[in-house]
Amino acid sequence: MGRGKGRGPWSQAERDGITVEIGYALFSAALLGALVLAAIAGPAAVWHLPHRVEDLLVRTGAVAAGLLAVLRVVHVLRGHARHLREQR
């Protein structure tokens, strides 16, 4: 389970750091997704809107939340990978 190019295996501290970073990326992505969904689809839950408008808000909120959550995970993990490369 080496890293290739003669760097040797990951240290325990590096493995722990990656695990923490993955957890942080997933947690912050879930939080961001929930906030975006609430912001976009929230009016459908609060006000009595036409069914099509409510459906559009919920679907748009779900798509935006999912997309932004995935982008958040990618952003956090790429930043961590860049930080690891700079350390070496």
Summary of the structure (lengths in Angstrom):
residues: 88
radius of gyration: 19.2
end to end distance: 18.3
largest distance: 63.1
contacts: 211
relative contact order: 0.14
helix: 82%
strand: 2%
